Amino acid sequence: MNRQAKGRTPRRPPHKKPSNNQKDPVGVYCRVRPLGVEDEECCIEVISGTTIQLHAPEGFKTNRNGEYKETQYSFKKVFGVSTSQMELFEFVAKPLVDDLIHGKNGLLFTYGVTGSGKTFTMTGSPGQGGLLPRSLDMIFNSIGPYQAKRYVFKTDDKNGMEVQNEVDALLERQRRENNLPIPKTPSSRQKLDPEIADMIKPEDAYKADDVDEDSSYSVFVSYIEIYNNYIYDLLEENQEDAIKPKWNGGGTPVRQNTEFIPPQSKILREDQNHNMYVAGCMEVEVKSAEEAFQVFWKGQKKRKVANTRLNRESSRSHSVLIIKLAQAPLDADGDNILQDKNQVSVSQLCLVDLAGSERTGRTGAEGTRIREAGNINQSLLNLRTCIEILRENQMCGTNRMVPYRDSKVTHLFKNYFDGEGKVRMVVCVNPKGDDYEETLLVMRFAEMTQEVEVARPVDRPICGFTPGRRHRNQAFKEELSRKLEERGGPTDRDLPSVINHLVHSLPPLPSSELTDPHDDITLPRLIEALQNRHRIRQMMIDEYNKAANMMKSMLQELDNNLITKDNFIHEQNGKLAEKDKIIQNNKAELERLEKKNKMQEHKIDILQKTTKIYEDDKRSLMHELETRDQRLQRELSDKRRMEQRMHGVVTDTQYKWEKECDRRVNAMQLEMQNKLWVKDEKLKQLKAIVTESKTPGRPEPPPRQTQPKRPSREERLPAKRSASPSPVPTTTPVRPLHRRSRSAGGEKWVDHKPSSSVDLGTVLQPVIPNAIQVSAPSEKALSKCDRYVLTHQEVASDGEIQTKLIKGEVIKTRGGGQAVQFTDIETLKQELTAVPRRKRKSSEGAPANENASDGAWTDVETRCSVAMEMRARSNMGPGYEHHGITKRRKP
């Protein structure tokens, strides 16, 4: 069994729009308002006519590393603080007004932070009219002579336009003027409000070119506001009295005194062409710029404004002024408007003043102001979301649904983003540093909006009537009036008086009263008078026929001339068609070249970026090369300095070993002399004994044995030696900075011994004469001395503490201070030998010919008579070895 399908409402077929593949990006302009205070910090700098630079104010960090980040943003045009309202209108709004007069739609809105000058840009002030009054002035300057009479165009309730004949329009005017409940439109002759007087100077007036003279025009104005995401009509007469307490029948309020009924909001509807409009919105027909602006100012006074911490008159709603221009062609005679609704063309221009985004923390908003700010920010956020999704769909080829319905602002203007007209945005910015964060978000939104493309609107179809009808009709009327004036005939202005004059110029009729049936006088007299009248009428008819024939001949001549001109125009149109084809080919060629140019620009950008990367790498490599070169130079200078130092060390070591060899030779000679002396003494004693044993007689008692005289120490020693290492002779210096004799001279030393130094308790201690001992160097101490020594202690590889004496010279600097240049390092090391057992003295039972390597060092007297010294950075063993004279024991 088949179930019967439920009936559904048939879906209305979509409106087929003329296809147009050409698209234009959204035109985004930037205007910078002047600073309120001269010494206030500025965060915006105009780089060029299309670029601005945004830098963070002092105390604001944009990067995690704490560095300031400067960003640049590009626009179609940047208007600085010195830009006048006329210059802004010429670049931004004038093309939109031209499109409006030629039947195309347009949308212009201002966007920015609260207090950035959006309302001033849109409305202006006396003497400095903004975009809105200048647009109205340009419209009426262009269509003024071609306006239809009031109420010839009549709006319906479905966003359409109807055409009435002049009789119905006259009745409509009389009814509206006599019917008081229907509001009367303000007259342009009334005195203007002083707040809006003289908004535009006469020399600043603009006029559109190529206005169709064969059409009649009418301008309709409506003004709405979007407050808390509700739409209200600002031109309703009862708008001011809409908020009233609700009363019941007993005369008492149903609600509390603080609770009011909100005004009736309007709803959005879709017409038969799928265009959005505000249902029930009042549309006022205006006939002059003053009258239109008077209507606007009447609604402007009802707009929601409030005083905040950032703006004295802050807009709390989005305002939209809709200018509708209805135009219809004239008939073939060029006298009356064609009574065909399909031939009526309606174009509209929407001027939107968006409320500024704000932070409640900065504005100090409370209560209702917080709710208003939340709704404003939410609607602007939804606008940003729609722009982002549009951009993503166009650039990535996706088909995401754009959430127009989430906000009344985006829902009302969805048709413009779908290709119903041009879209332009003026970004107003305040350069003060306090608005930096909000301005940064505005710049990002503007940069993203420029990437959205809108389909270019198509031109409206041209009516098939011959152009120039109005001009020919006016010329015909003027020529007819002139001819009639020359012939003394009537003109259109005095036609009733001429007819009366002709009637009175005819012969008067005699009395036609009959008193006698046999009266033969009255009727013949009446017949004669009528015949005279008929003869005069016939003469007048002949004259008028002659004039008509002359007029017909003139008209035929004019028609022939027109035909000739039409043929000429047809030929010119053919030539224009050929030119149009050439122009289309040139446009295609231009588009191809533009694409090629864009591709080349893209390649140039890539090459510039690559070049920049290579230049950065080159700079880094050059810097690294310079650094390595400097390091190499330092190493070479250190190498030369080390070679000089090693040459000095070798020279000092050679001198030391020469001295040591001389000393050892002298010591060996002394020892051999001592041995020879002992042998001589023994031989002498032996000789004496032998001699005495050979003497005859009683033997004498042996002489008292005397100790052989030992040579004195001065005789034994070849030269006087010291128990400590002798200083290096000053005759063989390697560098003047390394001479050891200077430490013993008259130069003063700064002996820097840190307080953390450990007392080792060694027998040999470095003693520097004529030195100032300090625990920390000071400028005062350095200024008094010529040399500097630092006592540094560290643990050696064997675990023992070694002391380093770091020497240097005190040098005066150019600035009057002192600097230390280190020249030498001496190392003092303490060694402890391991003693496993007590050894005997070398003199007890030790063989005389053995090498006293152990016994000599175990003897205290021997150990005390030997000292050792090490040079800094020397690997050649001990430089000096001093041997004391061992005391010979008595046998």
ZAGU-814764 format. One record per residue (C-alpha): residue in three letters; x, y, z. Coordinates in steps of 0.2 Angstrom, whole numbers, plus 2048, in hexadecimal, padded with zeros to 3 digits. Example, Ala and Ser with C-alpha at 12.3 -4.5 7.8 and 13.67 -1.06 7.14 Angstrom:
REM residues 2
ala83E7EA827 ser8447FB824 
END
This chain:
REM residues 891
met800800800 asn8078107FB arg80681E807 gln80082F800 ala80E83B801 lys80B84B80C gly80885B802 arg816867803 thr8178797FF pro82087B7EF arg8308847F0 arg8328947E7 pro83E8927D9 pro84E89C7DC his8508AD7D3 lys85B8AB7C4 lys8678B97C4 pro8718BE7B5 ser8828B47B6 asn8918BF7B8 asn8A28B67BA gln8AB8C77BE lys8AE8CA7D0 asp8B58D97DA pro8BD8D87EB val8B58E17F9 gly8BD8F37F9 val8C48F680A tyr8CA90880F cys8D390E81F arg8D091F827 val8DB924835 arg8D4931841 pro8DE93E84A leu8E493C85B gly8DA944869 val8E994A873 glu8F994F86A asp905947877 glu8FA937876 glu904927871 cys90192285F cys901910859 ile8FD912846 glu908919839 val90391C827 ile91191581C ser90A91980B gly8F991C802 thr8F490A804 thr8FE904813 ile8FE907826 gln909900833 leu9038FB844 his9108FA853 ala90D8F6865 pro90C904871 glu91990587F gly9178F888D phe90D8EC881 lys9168DC87C thr9108D386D asn91C8C586C arg9218B8879 asn9338BE879 gly92E8CF87E glu9328D886D tyr9278E4865 lys91F8DE855 glu91A8EA847 thr90E8E583A gln9088ED82A tyr8F78EC822 ser8F28F1810 phe8E28F980A lys8DB8FF7FA lys8DE910800 val8E4918811 phe8DD929816 gly8E8932823 val8E393E830 ser8E494D823 thr8D7945817 ser8C894F814 gln8B6949813 met8B594D801 glu8C59437FC leu8BE934806 phe8AD9367FD glu8B59377EC phe8BF9277EE val8B291C7F8 ala8A09217F6 lys8A092A7E5 pro8A191A7DA leu8939127E4 val8889217E1 asp88C9207CE asp88790E7CF leu8779127D8 ile87191E7CA his8759117BD gly86B9047C5 lys8778FB7D0 asn8778F77E3 gly8848FC7EF leu8898F9801 leu89490580B phe89890281E thr8A490982B tyr8AD8FD837 gly8B8900845 val8BA902858 thr8AF90D862 gly8B591F861 ser8BF91D851 gly8B4929847 lys8A891E83E thr89992A840 phe8A393983B thr8A893082B met89792B827 thr88D93B82D gly89A94982F ser89795A837 pro89196B831 gly89E970823 gln8A595F823 gly89795481C gly89B94181C leu898934810 leu885933812 pro88094680F arg88C946800 ser8859377F9 leu87393F7FA asp87994F7F3 met8829467E4 ile87293C7E0 phe86694B7DF asn8739557D6 ser8739487C8 ile8609447C7 gly8599547CC pro8529597BB tyr84B9487B8 gln8419447C7 ala83093E7C6 lys8229477D0 arg81E9417E1 tyr8159317E3 val81792C7D1 phe82291E7D7 lys8199157E6 thr8219077F1 asp8188F77F4 asp81A8ED804 lys8248E07FC asn8348E97F7 gly82D8EE7E6 met8298FE7DD glu8199037D4 val8169117C7 gln80791C7C7 asn8009287BA glu80093A7BE val7EE93B7C2 asp7F092D7D0 ala7FF9357D6 leu7F69467D8 leu7E893D7E1 glu7F59357EC arg7FD9467F0 gln7EC94E7F5 arg7E793F7FF arg7F893F809 glu7F795280C asn7E5951812 asn7E794181C leu7EF94682C pro7F3934833 ile7FF932824 pro80F93B828 lys81494981C thr826949815 pro83095781B ser83196580E ser84296B808 arg83C97D80A gln83B97B81D lys849981827 leu85797582A asp85D96F83B pro86C97A83F glu87696A843 ile875964831 ala875974828 asp88397881C met88996681C ile89096880A lys898977802 pro89197B7F1 glu8A39797E9 asp8A49677F0 ala8959617E6 tyr8969527DB lys88C94D7CC ala88B93C7C3 asp88F93A7B1 asp8859317A3 val8749337AC asp86692B7A2 glu85B93A79D asp84D92F796 ser8489297A7 ser83F9307B6 tyr84692E7C8 ser84092E7DA val84A92C7EA phe8449237F9 val84C92380A ser84A917819 tyr854917829 ile855908835 glu860903844 ile8658F284A tyr8658F385D asn8688E3867 asn8658D9857 tyr8548E1855 ile84F8EC846 tyr8468FC84A asp84090983D leu84791B842 leu83A924836 glu82A91E83F glu82192C847 asn81C922856 gln82E91C859 glu831928867 asp821923870 ala82391086E ile82B90D87F lys81C91088B pro81790789B lys8098FA898 trp7F89008A1 asn7E98F58A5 gly7D78FA8A5 gly7D89008B7 gly7E590E8B3 thr7F39058BC pro8038FF8B3 val8048EC8B1 arg8178EC8B2 gln8228F58BE asn8269078BA thr8389028B4 glu8318F58A8 phe82C8FB896 ile8268F3887 pro8348F387A pro8308FB869 gln8298F085B ser8378E9851 lys8378E683E ile83A8D5836 leu8448D1827 arg83C8C9818 glu8418C3807 asp8398CA7F7 gln8358C17E7 asn8478C47E1 his84E8BC7F1 asn8548CD7F7 met8538D1809 tyr8498E080F val8428E781F ala82F8E481F gly8248F3825 cys8328FF824 met82D911820 glu83491780F val83392A80D glu8349327FB val8409417FB lys84294E7ED ser8529567F3 ala8629537FD glu85D95F80B glu84C95680C ala85594580D phe86194A81A gln854952824 val84B941824 phe85B939829 trp85F945837 lys84D94283E gly85192F83F gln863933846 lys85C93C855 lys85392B85A arg862920858 lys869918868 val87892186E ala880920880 asn88E928889 thr89D91C88D arg8AE91F894 leu8B691E882 asn8A9928878 arg89D93687E glu890931871 ser89391F86D ser887916861 arg87E908869 ser877901859 his87B8FE846 ser87290B83C val86D908829 leu86891681D ile86090E80D ile85F9197FE lys8549127F1 leu8549197DF ala8459157D4 gln8479187C2 ala83B9157B3 pro83D9197A0 leu832926798 asp82692178A ala829922778 asp823934777 gly82F939786 asp82194178F asn81A93579C ile8229267A6 leu81F91579F gln81290C7A9 asp81A8FB7AA lys8208F47BA asn82C8E97B2 gln8368F87AB val8389007BC ser84A8FE7C3 val84D8FF7D5 ser85F9017DC gln8649047EE leu87390A7F7 cys87590580A leu880910815 val884907825 asp88B90F835 leu8908FF83F ala892901852 gly8A4900858 ser8AB8F1861 glu8AF8F4873 arg8B58EC883 thr8AA8EE892 gly8BA8EF89D arg8BF8FF894 thr8AF907891 gly8A99058A3 ala8988FE89D glu88B8F88A9 gly87A8F18A8 thr8718F5897 arg8828FB890 ile88A8EA893 arg87B8E188A glu87D8EE87B ala88F8EB87A gly88D8D887A asn8808D986C ile88B8E5862 asn89B8DA864 gln8908CA860 ser88A8D284F leu89B8D784A leu8A28C684E asn8948BE843 leu8998CA835 arg8AB8C5837 thr8A68B2837 cys89C8B5827 ile8AA8BD81E glu8B68AF824 ile8AB8A281D leu8A88AB80C arg8BB8AD80B glu8BE89B80E asn8B1895802 gln8B88A07F4 met8CA89C7F7 cys8C988A7FC gly8BA8857F1 thr8B087F800 asn89D881801 arg89A885813 met88A88D818 val88C8A081C pro8838A482D tyr87A8B4827 arg86B8B0832 asp8758B1842 ser8748C4842 lys8688D183B val8778DB833 thr87D8CC829 his86C8C6824 leu8678D781E phe8768D9812 lys8788C780D asn8738CB7FB tyr8818D77F9 phe88E8CA7FD asp8858BE7F1 gly8888CA7E2 glu87A8D77E3 gly8868E67E3 lys8968EE7E8 val89C8ED7FA arg8A88F9802 met8AE8FB814 val8B790A81C val8C190482B cys8C3913837 val8D1911844 asn8D791C853 pro8EA91D854 lys8EB91E866 gly8F491186F asp8E690C87B asp8DC90586C tyr8EA8FA866 glu8E38E986A glu8D28ED862 thr8DA8F5853 leu8E48E6850 leu8D48DB84F val8CC8E8843 met8DC8E8838 arg8DB8D5837 phe8C98D5832 ala8CC8E2825 glu8DA8D881E met8CF8C981D thr8C08D2815 gln8CB8D8806 glu8CD8C6801 val8BA8C47FE glu8B48C67ED val8A28CC7E8 ala89A8C97D7 arg89A8D87CC pro8888DE7CA val8818DE7B8 asp87B8ED7AE arg8688EF7AD pro8608EC79C ile85E8FB791 cys84C90078C gly8488FE779 phe842910776 thr84C91D76D pro858926778 gly856939779 arg84393977B arg842945789 his84D951780 arg843950770 asn83295277A gln839962782 ala83F969772 phe82F96676A lys82596E777 glu83197D777 glu83097F764 leu81D97D764 ser81C98B772 arg827996768 lys81E994757 leu80D997760 glu8149A7768 glu81B9AD757 arg8099AA74F gly8019B275E gly7F99A1762 pro7F7999773 thr80499077C asp801983789 arg80298F797 asp7F499B790 leu7E998E786 pro7D9991791 ser7DA9A478E val7DD9A277C ile7CE99777A asn7C39A4783 his7CA9B2778 leu7C69A8768 val7B49A576E his7B29B8772 ser7B99BD761 leu7AB9B5757 pro79C9C0752 pro78F9C1760 leu77F9B875C pro76F9C275A ser7609C0765 ser7579B1760 glu7469B4769 leu7379B175E thr7279BA762 asp71E9B8752 pro71C9A8747 his71D9B3738 asp72D9BB73D asp7399BB72E ile7479C6735 thr74E9BC744 leu7519AC73C pro75A9B372D arg7649BE739 leu7699AF743 ile76E9A5733 glu7799B372D ala7829B473E leu7859A273E gln78B9A272D asn7979B0731 arg79D9A5740 his79F996735 arg7A99A0728 ile7B59A7736 arg7B699573D gln7BB98F72C met7C899C72A met7CF99773B ile7CF985736 asp7D8989726 glu7E599372F tyr7E798573C asn7E897872E lys7F6982726 ala7FF983737 ala7FD970739 asn80396C728 met81297772B met81596F73C lys81395E733 ser820962726 met82B968734 leu82895873E gln82C94E72E glu83C95772C leu84095473E asp83C94273B asn84794172C asn854949736 leu85193C744 ile85292E738 thr862934731 lys869936742 asp862925747 asn86B91D738 phe87B92773D ile87892174F his87690F748 glu88691073F gln88E91774E asn887909759 gly88E8FD74C lys89F90574E leu89D905761 ala8998F2761 glu8A98EF757 lys8B28FA764 asp8A98F1772 lys8B08E076A ile8C18E876A ile8BF8EE77C gln8B98DD781 asn8C88D5779 asn8D38E2781 lys8CB8DF792 ala8CE8CC78F glu8E08D078B leu8E18DB79A glu8DA8CE7A5 arg8E78C279E leu8F58CE7A1 glu8EF8D27B2 lys8EF8C07B7 lys9008BE7AF asn9058CE7B9 lys8FE8C77C9 met9088B67C6 gln9188C07C2 glu9158CB7D2 his9138BA7DC lys9238B47D4 ile92B8C47D8 asp9258C37EA ile92C8B27EB leu93C8B77E4 gln93D8C67F0 lys93A8BB7FE thr9478AF7F8 thr9538BD7F5 lys94F8C3807 ile9538B280E tyr9638B1804 glu9688C380A asp9658BE81C asp96F8AE819 lys97D8B9811 arg97D8C581F ser97D8B782C leu98B8AF823 met9958BF821 his9928C2833 glu9998B1837 leu9A78B382B glu9AC8C4834 thr9AA8BB845 arg9B58AD83F asp9C28B9838 gln9C28C3848 arg9C48B2851 leu9D38AD845 gln9DB8BE848 arg9DA8BC85B glu9E18AB859 leu9EF8B184F ser9F38BF85B asp9F28B2869 lys9FD8A785F argA0A8B485D argA098B986F metA0B8A7874 gluA1A8A5868 glnA228B5870 argA1E8AE881 metA2589D87D hisA348A5876 glyA368AE886 valA3389F890 valA40895886 thrA4D8A3888 aspA498A489B thrA4A89189C glnA5B890892 tyrA6289E89E lysA5C8948AD trpA648848A7 gluA7488D8A3 lysA758948B4 gluA718838BB cysA7E87A8B2 aspA8B8878B7 argA858858C9 argA868728C8 valA988738C0 asnA9D87F8CE alaA968738DB metA9E8648D4 glnAAF86E8D3 leuAAD8728E5 gluAA98608EA metAB885A8E1 glnAC38678E9 asnABD8628FA lysAC18508F6 leuAD28548EF trpAD585F8FF valAD085090A lysADB844901 aspAE9851902 gluAE7852915 lysAE783F916 leuAF783E90C lysAFF84B917 glnAFB842927 leuB0183291F lysB1183A91A alaB1384192B ileB11830933 valB1D828927 thrB2A83592A gluB2983493D serB2B82193C lysB3B823932 thrB4382F93F proB5082694B glyB5082895E argB4382996A proB3382B962 gluB2B83C966 proB1983C96B proB0F83E95C proB09850959 argAF885495D glnAED85094F thrAE5860949 glnAD586193F proADA86692D lysAD487792A argAC5877920 proAC4885913 serAB7892917 argAA689390F gluAAB8A2905 gluABA8988FE argAB08898FA leuAA28918F1 proAA58998E1 alaA988A58E2 lysA8B8AA8EF argA7A8A28EC serA698A48F4 alaA5E8978FB serA5089D8F0 proA5089E8DD serA598AC8D6 proA4F8B88CC valA508B88B9 proA5D8C48B3 thrA558D48AB thrA628D389D thrA588C6893 proA458CB893 valA398C4887 argA2D8D2888 proA2E8E1893 leuA1E8DC89C hisA268CC8A2 argA368D38AA argA378CB8BB serA438D98C1 argA358E68C1 serA2C8DD8CF alaA3B8E18DA glyA3D8F38D4 glyA349028D9 gluA248FE8D1 lysA148FB8DC trpA0A8EC8DB val9F88E88DF asp9F88D88E8 his9E68D18E6 lys9E38C38F2 pro9D18BE8F3 ser9CA8BB905 ser9C68A9900 ser9D88A48FE val9DE896909 asp9EE897913 leu9F988890E glyA0688B91B thrA1588890F valA2788D913 leuA29897903 glnA1C8A5901 proA1B8B18F2 valA218C28F9 ileA1E8D18EE proA268E18F5 asnA1F8F28F3 alaA0D8EB8F1 ile9FC8F08F6 gln9F28E18FC val9DF8E18F8 ser9D18D48F9 ala9C88DD8EB pro9D08E88DE ser9CA8FA8DD glu9CD9098D1 lys9D69128DF ala9E39048E2 leu9E69018D0 ser9E99148CD lys9F89148D9 cysA009048D2 aspA098FE8C2 argA078EC8C4 tyr9FA8DF8C9 val9FB8CE8D0 leu9EC8C28D4 thr9EE8B38E0 his9E38A58DA gln9E18948E2 glu9DA8858D9 val9DB8728DC ala9E78698D0 ser9E58588C8 asp9ED84F8D6 gly9E28568E3 glu9EE8638EA ile9EB8768EB gln9F68808DF thr9F88928DF lys9F989D8CF leuA008AF8CF ile9F78B88C0 lysA028C78BC gly9FD8D68B2 gluA008E98AE val9F58F78B3 ile9F19028A3 lys9E89128A3 thr9D9913897 arg9D392288D gly9C5925898 gly9D09288A7 gly9CE9178AF gln9DA9088B1 ala9DA8F78A9 val9E58E88AC gln9EE8DE89E phe9F38CD8A4 thrA058C889F aspA0B8B98A9 ileA058AB8B4 gluA108A28C2 thrA0B8928C9 leuA1088C8DB lysA0D87A8DF glnA0F8718EF gluA1485E8EE leuA138518FC thrA1E8428FA alaA17831901 valA2282A90F proA1F818912 argA2C816920 argA3A820929 lysA4A81F91F argA5B821925 lysA65830923 serA70830914 serA8083191F gluA7C821929 glyA83812920 alaA7F81990E proA8C815901 alaA968248FC asnA958218EA gluA8281E8E9 asnA7682A8E1 alaA6E8328F0 serA5C8338E9 aspA5482D8F8 glyA5F831906 alaA63842900 trpA50846901 thrA4D83E911 aspA5A84891A valA51858921 gluA6186291F thrA6285D90C argA4F86090A cysA50871911 serA5F876906 valA558728F5 alaA4887E8ED metA3F87C8DD gluA368898D1 metA2B8868C3 argA288938B5 alaA168968AF argA1088A8A1 serA218818A0 asnA2286F89C metA3586E89D glyA378698B0 proA3E8738BE glyA468848B9 tyrA528858C8 gluA588788D4 hisA628808E3 hisA6D8758ED glyA7287B8FE ileA84876905 thrA8286690E lysA8B86791F argA9985B921 argA98851930 lysAA784E93B proAB083D93A 
END
